[in-house]
């Protein structure tokens, strides 16, 4: 069947191959979204055939362009392109679209399918990722390119739909891209006017072109998605733009060619049906009963991407070899960055904090550690959502990343938490070590991006300060109660709430050395006493998630006191108070539940012996989740309701976060009131 000869010119043959593969795969799965893949097949074909620099044999080649299918529901579009251009995506996997253990899940997933640059499911995330990819390219080019050695100069393309344009995250990202003048971005907007509920006129009447011009974008319009020459001209003009990101609005017909379902919502989220597919193929001049047909002419032509990619990568590798000879130190940085390793001595300047009863705020300790790392790891950058003075995340002498200084190490994301998370994820995908920062209460705005970071196993670092009712007078709108526990619910996210400055340092060490999961650092605004580690266990215990900080003298403990963050000090003070009363207690610091759960059963039993049922957990957040560690008989000193506006000292007393209260709960459990 693959040798069938069709009376079509080569371009039409390739486009119709893409379309019919999408139709057939969705029909065979009896699930999926065929319409957009059919309408945007000409755009994807022109982009991959005439512009995209990539090597299907090596999807990780650093010099490649990036392509993002932000309209991730149309995943058969990218799967068809990847298969046809020679990626490791066999036709059998297209036939097993959306099935168990296939390489073709319902939405594209980074790390699962070769050639997928980022996981796109929630609409708008993909286009927002492109802004992070573009920031990364500009930063890499500024730091590493030298005359005659343009290692980094790639473009970032995305196909987006009406849903992407409606989602708020795309507007935040577009605004930031326009401000930064990121001319290496090209968004192609599939303007088909159809969503699940029907025509977009039900809910969307924006003048998208005018909106993007107001953002400072270069805007073009292609009136017919089937006009290959016009598409090529628009992309060529976008690539020639040097000061602005580009938006190409392409007017299209969803499910183009389907006689009964073109331009209807029925083509958006369900198979066309066998008879409709036959009729559509007849309109394409395609054998109506052929399934998963790849004509030799189309396959041979599109697989030329392999030869082009091999040649482009070979040229890049040759250039890098010469670069390495000319600039060995910079080349070493690039190699470390791409390998996910850190330079020798990266931790040499991380401070050890001396015992101090007054202590230091988690955010202030973090600033010292972060800057110690930044001084030794030049490819470590990051920023905040207009909160650097409060989150204490400014890289000293790092400069600001702006349109006139793409070498700045401090990102200014503005008050755009949604876009900040997505941009930061893409910077991490670009192999640059990065963080983004905000108040813990605003992690709600970033939840989708944090979840996607975890889904992609990205070593992104989310720095969240103002971690509890300790925010005080700002009141309940700014006092996170449920947020730490909510973040702990995300699989593969390491949530760390360190209890003193040295635990902060250890938390940063774990976060910056991670290569397979994101980390959320939960830091206090108020000071925490710096513990005397000659008296208490070393802070390195944090690396196991939980550890015995202090134990009873002369026998098995009667009660275990568990705490995190600023409440750890309450456990320590209660421990001393109970000791003076002859009650043996153990203090367990539990800064990272996820790490603790990954330890051996023997270690977990050693820290929290099952024979000791008297347990008290202390954390200025919700009670949810703690029952797993304290058991049915234990006590949880936490906050079931929202906070209140008052000075911190008043809140702690009124809400029962005192050493006396912790000691009282321990006595009551032991019947020693």
Secondary structure per residue as TSV (DSSP state, phi and psi in degrees):
chain	resnum	aa	ss	phi	psi
A	1	X	-	360.0	-32.9
A	2	X	T	-65.6	-16.5
A	3	X	T	-93.0	8.3
A	4	X	-	-60.0	140.4
A	5	X	-	-101.5	123.5
A	6	X	-	-116.2	141.2
A	7	X	S	-82.7	72.0
A	8	X	S	-139.7	151.9
A	9	X	-	-70.0	164.2
A	10	X	H	-61.6	-42.1
A	11	X	H	-62.1	-47.0
A	12	X	H	-63.0	-36.9
A	13	X	H	-61.9	-43.6
A	14	X	H	-66.9	-44.9
A	15	X	H	-61.4	-45.0
A	16	X	H	-70.1	-26.9
A	17	X	H	-63.7	-43.4
A	18	X	H	-61.2	-46.7
A	19	X	H	-61.8	-47.3
A	20	X	H	-71.6	-32.4
A	21	X	H	-60.9	-41.9
A	22	X	H	-64.7	-45.9
A	23	X	H	-59.2	-46.5
A	24	X	H	-66.9	-41.6
A	25	X	H	-65.7	-43.9
A	26	X	H	-64.8	-40.4
A	27	X	H	-65.1	-43.2
A	28	X	H	-64.9	-36.6
A	29	X	H	-75.9	-18.3
A	30	X	T	56.6	34.6
A	31	X	-	-167.4	140.4
A	32	X	S	133.8	-171.0
A	33	X	-	-128.7	93.1
A	34	X	H	-81.0	-27.7
A	35	X	H	-60.8	-46.2
A	36	X	H	-69.1	-37.9
A	37	X	H	-60.6	-35.8
A	38	X	H	-71.2	-42.5
A	39	X	H	-73.4	-33.6
A	40	X	S	-99.5	5.9
A	41	X	H	-55.3	-41.9
A	42	X	H	-62.5	-38.7
A	43	X	H	-65.9	-47.8
A	44	X	H	-61.4	-40.0
A	45	X	H	-62.4	-48.7
A	46	X	H	-61.7	-42.9
A	47	X	H	-62.9	-50.3
A	48	X	H	-71.2	-34.9
A	49	X	H	-80.8	-32.0
A	50	X	H	-119.4	-10.4
A	51	X	T	-132.6	-46.0
A	52	X	-	-65.4	122.8
A	53	X	-	-90.7	110.8
A	54	X	-	-157.6	160.4
A	55	X	-	-126.5	101.9
A	56	X	T	-55.8	-25.4
A	57	X	T	-76.9	-16.7
A	58	X	-	-144.3	83.3
A	59	X	T	-61.5	-16.4
A	60	X	T	-97.1	6.6
A	61	X	-	-51.5	122.0
A	62	X	T	-63.4	-25.3
A	63	X	T	-86.5	3.9
A	64	X	-	-72.2	156.5
A	65	X	-	-72.5	159.0
A	66	X	E	-109.9	134.8
A	67	X	E	-120.7	130.7
A	68	X	E	-125.1	123.7
A	69	X	E	-90.2	90.9
A	70	X	S	-67.9	-33.0
A	71	X	S	-78.3	69.3
A	72	X	G	-63.6	-20.5
A	73	X	G	-63.6	-23.7
A	74	X	G	-87.2	39.7
A	75	X	H	-59.5	-26.7
A	76	X	H	-64.7	-19.1
A	77	X	H	-65.5	-49.4
A	78	X	H	-73.2	-35.0
A	79	X	H	-64.1	-39.8
A	80	X	H	-63.2	-43.7
A	81	X	H	-64.4	-43.1
A	82	X	H	-65.4	-43.2
A	83	X	H	-62.6	-48.0
A	84	X	H	-68.9	-29.8
A	85	X	H	-91.2	0.4
A	86	X	T	106.3	11.3
A	87	X	-	-70.4	166.6
A	88	X	S	-76.4	70.2
A	89	X	-	-142.3	86.5
A	90	X	-	-62.7	157.0
A	91	X	H	-59.2	-31.9
A	92	X	H	-59.9	-31.5
A	93	X	H	-74.0	-29.9
A	94	X	H	-66.4	-35.8
A	95	X	H	-69.9	-19.4
A	96	X	T	-108.2	31.6
A	97	X	T	-51.9	128.5
A	98	X	T	67.6	19.7
A	99	X	-	-105.2	163.8
A	100	X	T	-56.3	130.7
A	101	X	T	65.2	21.3
A	102	X	-	-92.8	168.5
A	103	X	S	-91.0	11.1
A	104	X	-	-127.0	68.0
A	105	X	-	-67.2	170.6
A	106	X	S	-58.3	-34.8
A	107	X	S	-127.2	146.5
A	108	X	-	-60.1	136.8
A	109	X	-	-125.7	122.7
A	110	X	T	-63.6	137.2
A	111	X	T	84.8	-9.6
A	112	X	T	-104.7	-40.7
A	113	X	S	-120.8	123.4
A	114	X	T	-57.9	130.7
A	115	X	T	98.3	-10.0
A	116	X	-	-86.5	118.3
A	117	X	-	-81.9	-25.9
A	118	X	S	-160.0	152.8
A	119	X	-	-78.2	121.3
A	120	X	-	-122.2	120.3
A	121	X	-	-140.0	-71.0
A	122	X	S	-58.6	126.0
A	123	X	T	-63.5	143.9
A	124	X	T	92.6	-24.6
A	125	X	H	-62.5	-41.3
A	126	X	H	-63.1	-47.0
A	127	X	H	-66.7	-34.3
A	128	X	H	-65.9	-37.3
A	129	X	H	-57.4	-37.8
A	130	X	H	-61.1	-29.8
A	131	X	H	-68.0	-39.0
A	132	X	H	-65.5	-41.4
A	133	X	H	-59.2	-41.3
A	134	X	H	-68.7	-40.2
A	135	X	H	-59.4	-45.9
A	136	X	H	-60.0	-44.8
A	137	X	H	-61.6	-44.3
A	138	X	H	-64.3	-39.5
A	139	X	H	-68.5	-44.5
A	140	X	H	-61.4	-43.7
A	141	X	H	-63.4	-40.5
A	142	X	H	-66.2	-39.8
A	143	X	H	-80.6	-38.2
A	144	X	H	-109.4	-25.4
A	145	X	-	-67.9	141.8
A	146	X	B	-134.4	164.5
A	147	X	T	-53.2	125.6
A	148	X	T	82.4	-3.3
A	149	X	B	-133.8	75.9
A	150	X	-	-88.8	85.6
A	151	X	-	-72.3	-37.2
A	152	X	-	-122.2	123.7
A	153	X	-	-169.4	37.0
A	154	X	-	-89.4	161.6
A	155	X	-	-105.8	160.1
A	156	X	E	-124.9	121.8
A	157	X	E	-114.8	148.4
A	158	X	E	-144.1	144.9
A	159	X	E	-107.8	123.6
A	160	X	E	-123.3	159.5
A	161	X	-	-119.1	-174.2
A	162	X	H	-59.1	-38.2
A	163	X	H	-62.0	-40.3
A	164	X	H	-61.0	-39.0
A	165	X	H	-69.9	-28.2
A	166	X	H	-79.7	-35.5
A	167	X	S	-62.1	138.7
A	168	X	H	-62.6	-31.2
A	169	X	H	-62.3	-34.2
A	170	X	H	-68.3	-32.7
A	171	X	H	-70.4	-40.9
A	172	X	H	-60.2	-46.9
A	173	X	H	-66.0	-41.4
A	174	X	H	-64.0	-39.5
A	175	X	H	-61.5	-44.6
A	176	X	H	-65.3	-43.0
A	177	X	H	-62.8	-40.0
A	178	X	H	-65.1	-42.4
A	179	X	H	-59.9	-39.9
A	180	X	H	-85.2	-5.7
A	181	X	T	62.3	43.1
A	182	X	-	-81.9	84.5
A	183	X	T	-76.5	-1.3
A	184	X	T	-87.5	8.3
A	185	X	E	-104.8	134.4
A	186	X	E	-131.4	111.6
A	187	X	E	-97.1	133.0
A	188	X	E	-113.2	114.7
A	189	X	E	-97.9	115.5
A	190	X	E	-78.1	95.7
A	191	X	E	-91.1	76.0
A	192	X	-	-104.0	-3.3
A	193	X	-	65.8	18.7
A	194	X	E	-126.7	132.4
A	195	X	E	-127.9	-173.8
A	196	X	T	-59.8	-40.6
A	197	X	T	-78.7	-16.7
A	198	X	E	143.4	-146.2
A	199	X	E	-69.6	144.6
A	200	X	G	-63.0	-16.6
A	201	X	G	-61.3	-16.1
A	202	X	G	-62.8	-31.6
A	203	X	T	-145.5	-1.4
A	204	X	-	-142.7	115.8
A	205	X	-	-134.6	24.3
A	206	X	-	-62.6	147.5
A	207	X	-	-89.4	90.4
A	208	X	H	-61.8	-40.5
A	209	X	H	-60.0	-47.6
A	210	X	H	-64.7	-39.5
A	211	X	H	-60.1	-45.5
A	212	X	H	-72.3	-31.8
A	213	X	H	-63.4	-36.4
A	214	X	H	-66.8	-29.4
A	215	X	H	-73.5	-11.0
A	216	X	T	93.7	26.1
A	217	X	-	-96.2	156.0
A	218	X	E	-86.4	116.5
A	219	X	E	-115.1	131.0
A	220	X	E	-129.1	164.2
A	221	X	E	-134.1	134.1
A	222	X	E	-112.3	118.2
A	223	X	S	-77.5	-11.2
A	224	X	-	-145.8	115.0
A	225	X	T	-63.0	-15.1
A	226	X	T	-91.9	-1.0
A	227	X	-	-87.8	89.9
A	228	X	H	-62.1	-38.3
A	229	X	H	-68.5	-37.5
A	230	X	H	-68.6	-38.6
A	231	X	H	-61.1	-46.6
A	232	X	H	-60.2	-42.8
A	233	X	H	-63.1	-40.3
A	234	X	H	-66.9	-43.0
A	235	X	H	-66.0	-39.0
A	236	X	H	-62.9	-41.5
A	237	X	H	-66.4	-38.5
A	238	X	H	-62.5	-41.0
A	239	X	H	-67.9	-24.8
A	240	X	H	-80.0	-16.4
A	241	X	-	-67.6	133.2
A	242	X	S	-114.0	-7.5
A	243	X	S	-123.5	-13.5
A	244	X	S	-135.5	147.5
A	245	X	-	-67.9	160.3
A	246	X	E	-120.8	140.8
A	247	X	E	-120.6	126.1
A	248	X	E	-111.9	113.3
A	249	X	E	-88.8	119.4
A	250	X	E	-112.8	116.0
A	251	X	E	-77.9	123.6
A	252	X	-	-137.3	171.6
A	253	X	-	-118.2	114.3
A	254	X	T	-59.9	138.7
A	255	X	T	57.3	45.2
A	256	X	T	-51.3	128.6
A	257	X	T	95.6	-14.6
A	258	X	-	-76.4	116.3
A	259	X	T	-63.1	-30.1
A	260	X	T	-110.4	-13.6
A	261	X	T	-121.2	-4.4
A	262	X	T	-59.0	138.3
A	263	X	T	64.5	28.0
A	264	X	S	-127.3	156.3
A	265	X	G	-69.0	-17.5
A	266	X	G	-63.2	-22.6
A	267	X	G	-87.7	-2.9
A	268	X	T	-82.9	-48.8
A	269	X	S	-128.8	27.7
A	270	X	S	-155.2	158.9
A	271	X	-	-60.9	154.9
A	272	X	-	-72.6	-30.0
A	273	X	-	100.5	146.4
A	274	X	H	-58.5	-45.2
A	275	X	H	-68.5	-39.8
A	276	X	H	-64.0	-37.0
A	277	X	H	-65.1	-42.9
A	278	X	H	-58.7	-46.9
A	279	X	H	-64.3	-37.9
A	280	X	H	-66.6	-43.7
A	281	X	H	-62.9	-36.8
A	282	X	H	-61.8	-39.4
A	283	X	H	-64.8	-32.4
A	284	X	H	-78.7	-7.6
A	285	X	T	73.2	34.3
A	286	X	-	-110.3	147.1
A	287	X	-	-57.0	117.7
A	288	X	T	-65.2	-24.8
A	289	X	T	-102.9	-1.2
A	290	X	-	-74.0	139.4
A	291	X	-	-126.4	137.1
A	292	X	S	54.8	42.2
A	293	X	-	-81.3	126.0
A	294	X	-	-122.5	96.2
A	295	X	-	-58.2	144.7
A	296	X	H	-54.4	-42.8
A	297	X	H	-61.0	-42.2
A	298	X	H	-68.2	-47.1
A	299	X	H	-60.8	-45.9
A	300	X	H	-63.6	-41.5
A	301	X	H	-65.6	-46.8
A	302	X	H	-73.2	-27.0
A	303	X	T	-75.4	-2.0
A	304	X	H	-63.6	-15.8
A	305	X	H	-58.6	-29.6
A	306	X	H	-63.5	-46.5
A	307	X	H	-67.6	-43.3
A	308	X	H	-61.7	-43.4
A	309	X	H	-66.0	-41.0
A	310	X	H	-62.9	-40.1
A	311	X	H	-66.4	-43.4
A	312	X	H	-65.5	-42.4
A	313	X	H	-67.7	-39.7
A	314	X	H	-60.0	-40.9
A	315	X	H	-64.3	-40.9
A	316	X	H	-64.9	-44.0
A	317	X	H	-62.9	-39.2
A	318	X	H	-64.7	-41.4
A	319	X	H	-65.3	-40.0
A	320	X	H	-66.9	-35.5
A	321	X	H	-61.7	-43.1
A	322	X	H	-67.8	-38.9
A	323	X	H	-60.6	-41.4
A	324	X	H	-62.1	-36.5
A	325	X	H	-70.7	-36.4
A	326	X	H	-83.1	-34.9
A	327	X	-	-133.1	70.8
A	328	X	H	-62.2	-36.3
A	329	X	H	-69.2	-43.8
A	330	X	H	-65.1	-40.8
A	331	X	H	-62.1	-37.5
A	332	X	H	-63.2	-40.3
A	333	X	H	-59.4	-46.9
A	334	X	H	-60.0	-43.0
A	335	X	H	-64.8	-43.1
A	336	X	H	-60.2	-46.7
A	337	X	H	-60.6	-49.1
A	338	X	H	-66.7	-30.5
A	339	X	H	-83.1	-10.3
A	340	X	T	78.0	19.7
A	341	X	-	-106.6	169.1
A	342	X	-	-113.8	151.8
A	343	X	-	-61.7	153.9
A	344	X	T	-56.7	138.3
A	345	X	T	76.8	16.6
A	346	X	T	-58.6	-26.3
A	347	X	T	-104.4	11.3
A	348	X	T	-63.5	-29.1
A	349	X	T	-102.2	4.0
A	350	X	-	-66.8	124.6
A	351	X	-	-73.4	153.2
A	352	X	-	-105.2	123.0
A	353	X	-	-88.5	130.5
A	354	X	-	-73.3	152.3
A	355	X	-	-55.0	138.4
A	356	X	E	-157.6	114.9
A	357	X	E	-64.0	-35.0
A	358	X	E	-73.5	-42.5
A	359	X	E	78.7	-163.4
A	360	X	E	-143.8	145.8
A	361	X	E	-65.6	148.7
A	362	X	H	-57.3	-40.1
A	363	X	H	-66.9	-33.9
A	364	X	H	-73.2	-41.0
A	365	X	H	-62.6	-40.5
A	366	X	H	-60.1	-40.5
A	367	X	H	-60.2	-41.5
A	368	X	H	-65.9	-42.2
A	369	X	H	-69.7	-46.4
A	370	X	H	-55.4	-43.7
A	371	X	H	-72.5	-30.7
A	372	X	H	-63.6	-39.4
A	373	X	H	-69.3	-44.3
A	374	X	H	-60.3	-33.3
A	375	X	H	-67.8	-21.2
A	376	X	H	-110.2	-16.8
A	377	X	-	-120.1	93.7
A	378	X	T	-67.1	-20.5
A	379	X	T	-98.3	39.1
A	380	X	E	-116.0	113.6
A	381	X	E	-135.4	165.9
A	382	X	E	176.1	-179.4
A	383	X	E	-170.8	-175.6
A	384	X	E	-133.7	171.6
A	385	X	S	-90.3	68.7
A	386	X	S	65.1	27.9
A	387	X	-	-129.4	13.8
A	388	X	H	-53.8	-40.2
A	389	X	H	-63.2	-26.3
A	390	X	H	-93.4	-37.2
A	391	X	H	-81.8	-11.5
A	392	X	T	59.7	47.7
A	393	X	-	-115.3	13.5
A	394	X	-	-72.4	130.4
A	395	X	-	-81.5	115.1
A	396	X	T	-64.3	134.5
A	397	X	T	60.4	19.5
A	398	X	-	-86.3	-14.7
A	399	X	-	73.4	163.3
A	400	X	B	-102.6	132.7
A	401	X	-	-73.7	112.8
A	402	X	B	-141.8	171.9
A	403	X	T	-59.3	-27.2
A	404	X	T	-101.1	6.9
A	405	X	B	-154.8	79.6
A	406	X	T	-75.0	2.0
A	407	X	T	-94.1	-3.5
A	408	X	-	-63.0	142.9
A	409	X	S	-97.4	-8.4
A	410	X	E	-102.6	114.2
A	411	X	E	-83.4	135.4
A	412	X	E	-113.1	95.0
A	413	X	-	-80.9	-9.0
A	414	X	-	69.1	-174.1
A	415	X	S	-84.4	72.1
A	416	X	-	-141.9	65.6
A	417	X	H	-58.7	-39.3
A	418	X	H	-58.1	-52.9
A	419	X	H	-68.4	-35.3
A	420	X	H	-56.9	-47.7
A	421	X	H	-61.6	-43.5
A	422	X	H	-67.1	-41.2
A	423	X	H	-63.8	-43.5
A	424	X	H	-63.5	-38.7
A	425	X	H	-59.3	-43.6
A	426	X	H	-69.9	-32.8
A	427	X	H	-64.1	-41.2
A	428	X	H	-64.4	-39.0
A	429	X	H	-62.1	-25.5
A	430	X	T	-84.3	5.0
A	431	X	T	80.0	3.6
A	432	X	-	-80.8	136.3
A	433	X	E	-75.3	129.9
A	434	X	E	-148.6	163.3
A	435	X	E	-142.4	160.8
A	436	X	E	-138.1	152.7
A	437	X	E	-136.7	150.1
A	438	X	E	-169.6	-177.0
A	439	X	E	-78.2	144.8
A	440	X	G	-57.1	-36.0
A	441	X	G	-58.3	-30.1
A	442	X	G	-89.2	5.1
A	443	X	G	-62.7	-21.0
A	444	X	G	-56.8	-40.8
A	445	X	G	-68.7	-19.6
A	446	X	G	-107.8	6.1
A	447	X	H	-58.5	-41.2
A	448	X	H	-62.4	-40.2
A	449	X	H	-73.3	-35.4
A	450	X	H	-64.7	-43.5
A	451	X	H	-61.6	-41.9
A	452	X	H	-67.5	-35.1
A	453	X	H	-59.8	-41.8
A	454	X	H	-69.1	-39.8
A	455	X	H	-63.0	-33.7
A	456	X	T	-90.6	-1.7
A	457	X	T	56.8	44.2
A	458	X	-	-86.4	137.6
A	459	X	-	-81.2	48.2
A	460	X	-	-81.7	150.1
A	461	X	E	-118.2	120.4
A	462	X	E	-104.7	114.7
A	463	X	E	-99.7	115.6
A	464	X	E	-120.2	122.7
A	465	X	E	-110.5	-178.8
A	466	X	S	56.8	63.9
A	467	X	-	-89.9	1.4
A	468	X	S	-164.7	-164.8
A	469	X	G	-62.2	-8.2
A	470	X	G	-61.2	-10.4
A	471	X	G	-66.4	-22.7
A	472	X	G	69.4	-117.9
A	473	X	G	-62.0	-18.4
A	474	X	G	-64.8	-20.6
A	475	X	-	86.5	179.4
A	476	X	G	-63.4	-25.0
A	477	X	G	-65.6	-22.9
A	478	X	G	-116.0	10.2
A	479	X	-	-108.1	103.6
A	480	X	-	-70.7	123.9
A	481	X	S	-107.5	-49.6
A	482	X	S	-96.0	-2.4
A	483	X	H	-72.8	-41.0
A	484	X	H	-61.5	-46.2
A	485	X	H	-65.9	-36.9
A	486	X	H	-62.2	-40.6
A	487	X	H	-69.3	-35.1
A	488	X	H	-62.6	-20.6
A	489	X	T	-76.2	-14.6
A	490	X	S	-80.9	119.4
A	491	X	T	-59.2	143.0
A	492	X	T	72.0	2.6
A	493	X	-	-95.1	123.3
A	494	X	E	-88.2	110.5
A	495	X	E	-98.9	118.3
A	496	X	E	-120.3	121.7
A	497	X	-	-119.6	85.2
A	498	X	-	-68.8	150.4
A	499	X	S	-101.8	-7.5
A	500	X	S	-158.9	179.7
A	501	X	H	-61.9	-36.9
A	502	X	H	-73.4	-29.8
A	503	X	H	-68.6	-33.9
A	504	X	H	-59.2	-45.7
A	505	X	H	-60.3	-44.0
A	506	X	H	-65.8	-36.7
A	507	X	H	-63.3	-41.5
A	508	X	H	-63.2	-39.1
A	509	X	H	-61.6	-42.9
A	510	X	H	-64.4	-43.8
A	511	X	H	-65.7	-45.3
A	512	X	H	-75.2	-22.8
A	513	X	H	-91.3	-5.2
A	514	X	-	-68.2	140.1
A	515	X	S	-122.3	-4.5
A	516	X	S	-131.6	6.4
A	517	X	S	-160.0	153.0
A	518	X	-	-82.3	161.7
A	519	X	E	-129.2	137.6
A	520	X	E	-110.0	114.9
A	521	X	E	-92.2	119.4
A	522	X	E	-105.8	110.6
A	523	X	-	-122.6	147.3
A	524	X	-	-86.3	153.1
A	525	X	S	-83.0	-36.5
A	526	X	S	-89.5	158.3
A	527	X	E	-64.5	149.2
A	528	X	E	-122.2	134.3
A	529	X	E	-56.4	136.5
A	530	X	E	-86.4	116.5
A	531	X	-	-71.8	149.0
A	532	X	-	-80.8	105.5
A	533	X	T	-77.6	-2.3
A	534	X	T	-80.7	-20.2
A	535	X	T	-97.9	-33.9
A	536	X	S	-114.0	166.4
A	537	X	-	-63.0	151.9
A	538	X	-	-60.5	147.0
A	539	X	G	-67.0	-15.4
A	540	X	G	-60.3	-15.5
A	541	X	G	-58.5	-22.4
A	542	X	G	-55.9	-29.3
A	543	X	G	-63.5	-15.2
A	544	X	G	-102.8	8.8
A	545	X	S	87.7	-43.1
A	546	X	-	-148.8	148.7
A	547	X	E	-157.0	160.8
A	548	X	E	-78.6	111.0
A	549	X	E	-83.0	-42.5
A	550	X	E	-146.5	143.9
A	551	X	-	-130.7	167.8
A	552	X	-	-78.0	153.2
A	553	X	S	-94.5	135.9
A	554	X	S	76.7	36.7
A	555	X	S	145.4	174.9
A	556	X	-	-65.7	136.7
A	557	X	-	-62.3	147.6
A	558	X	S	-83.9	-30.5
A	559	X	E	-147.6	147.4
A	560	X	E	-110.3	129.8
A	561	X	E	-108.5	121.0
A	562	X	E	-114.9	137.5
A	563	X	E	-152.1	164.0
A	564	X	-	-136.4	160.8
A	565	X	G	53.4	-139.8
A	566	X	G	-65.8	-18.7
A	567	X	G	-83.4	-8.7
A	568	X	H	-61.1	-37.2
A	569	X	H	-62.6	-30.5
A	570	X	H	-67.9	-38.2
A	571	X	H	-65.1	-40.9
A	572	X	H	-64.1	-45.8
A	573	X	H	-65.1	-39.8
A	574	X	H	-65.8	-36.7
A	575	X	H	-58.2	-46.4
A	576	X	H	-65.8	-39.4
A	577	X	H	-65.1	-44.0
A	578	X	H	-66.1	-37.2
A	579	X	H	-60.7	-37.9
A	580	X	H	-67.4	-16.6
A	581	X	T	-100.8	4.6
A	582	X	T	82.3	15.0
A	583	X	-	-101.1	123.6
A	584	X	-	-84.3	127.6
A	585	X	E	-133.9	158.0
A	586	X	E	-121.0	134.7
A	587	X	E	-103.5	124.6
A	588	X	E	-115.2	119.9
A	589	X	E	-84.5	128.5
A	590	X	-	-125.9	61.8
A	591	X	S	-68.5	-24.5
A	592	X	-	-142.1	98.8
A	593	X	H	-60.5	-40.1
A	594	X	H	-61.2	-41.4
A	595	X	H	-66.8	-41.0
A	596	X	H	-62.3	-40.7
A	597	X	H	-67.9	-18.1
A	598	X	T	-88.0	-4.7
A	599	X	S	-78.5	167.8
A	600	X	-	-66.7	152.5
A	601	X	H	-55.7	-34.7
A	602	X	H	-63.9	-42.7
A	603	X	H	-66.8	-44.2
A	604	X	H	-61.6	-38.9
A	605	X	H	-67.6	-33.9
A	606	X	H	-65.3	-39.7
A	607	X	H	-77.0	-44.4
A	608	X	S	-122.4	78.4
A	609	X	-	-58.9	131.1
A	610	X	T	-64.4	-19.2
A	611	X	T	-75.1	-16.2
A	612	X	-	-100.2	103.6
A	613	X	-	-95.0	-15.2
A	614	X	-	-80.9	107.8
A	615	X	E	-139.8	142.6
A	616	X	E	-129.2	125.6
A	617	X	E	-108.4	139.5
A	618	X	E	-131.4	119.9
A	619	X	-	-159.0	133.6
A	620	X	S	-81.0	60.3
A	621	X	S	-152.8	-163.5
A	622	X	-	-69.2	157.5
A	623	X	-	-77.4	-19.3
A	624	X	T	-54.4	130.1
A	625	X	T	99.0	-29.0
A	626	X	T	-71.1	-22.4
A	627	X	H	-59.9	-27.9
A	628	X	H	-59.2	-32.3
A	629	X	H	-98.0	-29.0
A	630	X	H	-94.5	-16.5
A	631	X	T	76.5	179.1
A	632	X	T	-70.0	-23.4
A	633	X	T	-93.4	-10.0
A	634	X	-	-83.0	176.2
A	635	X	E	-115.2	146.3
A	636	X	E	-124.2	114.9
A	637	X	E	-93.2	100.7
A	638	X	-	-149.4	-163.6
A	639	X	-	-128.8	111.9
A	640	X	S	-84.2	-21.2
A	641	X	S	-115.8	178.0
A	642	X	-	-70.4	171.3
A	643	X	-	-83.8	-156.6
A	644	X	-	-154.4	163.6
A	645	X	S	-93.3	112.6
A	646	X	S	-172.7	163.6
A	647	X	-	-58.2	150.4
A	648	X	H	-55.3	-45.8
A	649	X	H	-59.8	-35.2
A	650	X	H	-69.9	-44.7
A	651	X	H	-60.6	-45.4
A	652	X	H	-60.5	-41.6
A	653	X	H	-68.7	-45.9
A	654	X	H	-67.2	-33.4
A	655	X	T	-94.1	1.9
A	656	X	T	82.7	22.4
A	657	X	-	-97.3	74.9
A	658	X	S	-136.0	157.8
A	659	X	H	-63.2	-37.3
A	660	X	H	-61.2	-41.3
A	661	X	H	-66.3	-39.6
A	662	X	H	-64.4	-45.0
A	663	X	H	-62.9	-38.9
A	664	X	H	-62.5	-42.7
A	665	X	H	-61.7	-39.4
A	666	X	H	-63.9	-44.5
A	667	X	H	-61.8	-42.3
A	668	X	H	-63.5	-39.4
A	669	X	H	-62.1	-33.6
A	670	X	H	-91.9	-0.6
A	671	X	T	69.4	31.2
A	672	X	-	-116.4	41.1
A	673	X	-	-77.1	360.0
